[in-house]
Amino acid sequence: MCRWLVSLISMALLLTGCLKSDATGILINSGSKSNSSVINLPEPRFSSDVSVEEALLNRRSIREYSLVPLNLSQISQLLWAAQGITAKDGRRTAPSAGALYPLEIYLAVRNVENLLPGIYHYEPEDHKIIMVIEGDLSDSLSKAALGQSPVKNAAVNVIISAFYERMTVKYRDRGICYVYLEAGHVAQNVCLQSTALGLGLVTIGAFYDDQIKDLLKMDEKETPLYILSTGIKA
């Protein structure tokens, strides 16, 4: 009865235009930003002309970026490198103790072709991003990061956060250490992918946790860990 009632209400909302269904059949809010809320990213590439050894050799912290925007293919590669799915059982590009995956990935967009500025959440299972906050927040993000200019001027900032409970439920206090290790794995993946793409990137660890958390409207149990500022080299 309850399932029938939910279906009936959903159908009524669809007919009135209050909801729309995406390609997976999931109902999503169709407010003023319905056309930009869910972005299916291009398929990532699994090979390139740059070897792992070359990327390791050439990786540097780059703090200045040009005004040239990034494109969705570059965004796709960066996010796939961070937490992309690489196996049918859900295993990802970065190792995770017990395959518990405590991390979340956000993308703060300032300058990307065909993508509205805002905060997006990466969904690795479907390789898509979902807008959670509309508008360019790079200035506020920079202020929360002690006024660091790379955060303000980057085309995008990749923000890594964690739910410690996903790890500590199995590993107890030791799980917190595993979360930090995993964040490092993810950051290095993104650093090397950025280098392979010819982009500039710097890792940022100095920021006010509470300000980043409030700015991104994170869950109360979620903790920001890392900011990766990236863009076209100046």
C-alpha positions in Angstrom: 0.0 0.0 0.0 2.8 2.5 1.0 4.8 1.6 -2.1 1.7 2.1 -4.3 1.0 5.5 -2.7 4.6 6.7 -3.2 4.5 5.7 -6.8 1.2 7.6 -7.3 2.6 10.7 -5.6 5.8 10.6 -7.7 3.8 10.2 -10.9 1.6 13.2 -10.0 4.7 15.3 -9.3 6.3 14.2 -12.6 3.1 15.3 -14.5 3.1 18.7 -12.8 6.7 19.3 -13.5 7.9 19.4 -9.9 10.2 16.4 -10.4 12.1 14.9 -13.3 13.6 11.6 -13.8 17.3 11.2 -14.8 18.7 8.4 -17.0 18.9 6.1 -14.0 15.3 6.6 -13.0 16.2 8.6 -9.9 13.9 11.5 -9.2 15.7 14.8 -8.9 14.5 18.2 -8.0 13.7 20.3 -11.1 14.1 23.8 -9.7 15.8 26.7 -11.5 19.0 24.8 -11.8 17.6 21.4 -13.0 19.5 21.4 -16.2 22.9 21.9 -14.5 22.4 20.0 -11.2 23.6 16.6 -12.4 26.5 16.4 -14.8 27.4 13.0 -16.3 31.2 13.3 -16.9 33.0 12.1 -20.0 34.4 8.6 -19.8 38.0 8.7 -18.4 40.9 7.7 -20.4 43.0 4.7 -19.2 46.2 5.4 -21.1 48.2 8.5 -22.2 51.5 9.5 -23.7 52.9 10.3 -20.2 54.3 7.5 -18.1 54.0 7.1 -14.4 57.7 7.7 -14.2 57.4 11.0 -16.1 54.6 12.2 -13.9 56.6 11.4 -10.8 59.7 13.2 -12.2 57.8 16.3 -13.3 55.3 16.8 -10.4 55.7 20.2 -8.8 53.6 22.4 -6.6 52.2 25.1 -8.9 50.6 28.1 -7.3 49.8 30.4 -10.2 47.2 29.8 -12.9 46.1 31.4 -16.2 42.6 32.5 -17.0 42.1 29.7 -19.5 39.3 27.5 -18.3 39.5 23.8 -17.8 37.2 21.5 -19.7 35.0 18.6 -18.6 37.4 15.9 -19.9 40.1 17.3 -17.6 37.7 17.4 -14.7 36.6 13.8 -15.5 40.3 12.6 -15.3 41.0 14.4 -12.1 38.0 13.0 -10.3 38.5 9.6 -11.7 42.1 9.6 -10.4 40.7 10.6 -7.0 38.1 8.0 -6.4 37.1 6.4 -9.7 35.7 2.9 -9.9 38.2 0.4 -11.3 36.5 -3.0 -10.7 33.1 -4.6 -10.8 33.2 -5.0 -7.1 33.5 -1.3 -6.6 37.2 -1.0 -5.9 38.7 2.4 -6.6 41.8 4.1 -7.9 43.1 4.7 -4.3 43.5 1.9 -1.7 41.3 1.9 1.3 41.6 -0.1 4.5 39.0 -2.8 4.4 37.6 -1.2 1.2 35.5 1.0 3.5 36.0 4.2 1.6 35.5 6.9 4.2 36.3 9.8 1.9 34.0 12.2 0.0 35.2 14.4 -2.9 33.8 17.9 -3.7 34.7 20.1 -6.6 34.6 23.9 -6.1 34.3 25.3 -9.7 35.3 28.7 -10.7 36.5 28.5 -14.3 35.4 25.4 -16.3 33.9 25.4 -19.8 30.2 24.5 -19.9 30.0 24.1 -16.2 28.4 26.7 -13.9 30.4 27.9 -10.9 29.5 26.2 -7.7 30.2 23.3 -5.3 29.7 19.9 -6.7 29.8 16.4 -5.1 31.4 13.6 -7.0 29.5 10.3 -7.3 32.1 7.7 -8.3 29.6 4.9 -8.9 28.1 6.8 -11.8 31.1 9.0 -12.6 29.0 12.1 -12.3 28.9 15.3 -10.2 25.9 16.9 -8.5 25.7 20.6 -7.8 25.1 21.1 -4.1 25.7 24.9 -3.9 25.4 27.3 -6.8 27.8 30.2 -7.4 31.5 31.0 -7.3 32.7 30.5 -3.7 36.4 30.7 -4.4 36.9 34.0 -2.5 35.2 32.6 0.6 37.1 29.3 0.2 40.4 31.2 0.0 39.5 33.2 3.2 38.8 30.0 5.0 42.2 28.8 3.8 44.0 31.7 5.4 43.8 33.9 2.3 46.0 31.6 0.2 45.9 32.9 -3.4 46.0 29.5 -5.2 42.6 28.6 -3.7 41.1 31.9 -4.9 42.7 31.8 -8.4 42.4 28.1 -9.3 40.0 27.0 -12.0 38.8 24.4 -9.5 39.5 23.2 -6.0 39.2 19.5 -5.2 38.2 19.2 -1.6 38.6 15.9 0.3 36.5 15.2 3.3 36.0 12.1 5.6 33.5 10.3 7.7 35.7 8.8 10.3 33.0 6.4 11.5 33.1 4.5 8.3 36.6 3.4 9.3 36.6 3.4 13.1 33.5 1.1 13.2 35.9 -1.7 12.2 39.4 -0.5 13.1 38.5 1.7 16.2 41.0 4.5 16.9 43.5 3.1 14.5 40.9 3.8 11.7 41.6 7.5 12.1 45.2 6.9 11.0 43.9 4.9 8.0 41.7 7.8 6.9 44.6 10.2 6.8 46.7 7.7 4.9 43.9 7.3 2.4 43.5 11.0 1.9 47.2 11.1 1.0 46.8 8.3 -1.5 44.0 10.2 -3.2 45.9 13.5 -3.2 48.9 11.9 -4.8 46.7 10.3 -7.5 45.3 13.7 -8.3 48.8 15.3 -8.3 50.1 12.8 -10.8 47.0 13.0 -13.0 47.3 16.7 -13.0 50.9 16.5 -14.0 50.1 14.0 -16.8 47.4 16.5 -18.1 50.0 19.3 -18.1 48.1 21.2 -15.4 49.3 23.0 -12.3 48.3 21.9 -8.9 49.2 22.6 -5.2 48.0 20.8 -2.1 46.6 22.9 0.7 46.4 21.7 4.3 46.1 25.0 6.1 42.5 26.1 6.6 39.8 26.5 9.3 37.9 23.2 9.4 34.7 24.8 10.7 34.6 27.4 8.0 35.2 24.9 5.2 32.6 22.7 6.7 30.0 25.5 6.9 30.8 26.8 3.5 30.3 23.4 1.8 27.3 22.6 4.1 28.9 19.3 5.1 27.3 16.7 7.3 27.9 17.2 11.1 29.9 14.0 11.1 32.0 15.0 8.1 35.5 16.5 8.4 37.4 18.4 5.6 40.9 17.1 5.2 42.6 18.5 2.1 42.2 21.1 -0.7 43.8 20.5 -4.1 44.0 23.7 -6.1 44.4 23.3 -9.8 44.2 25.0 -13.2 46.1 25.8 -16.4 49.7 26.9 -15.6 50.2 30.6 -15.8 
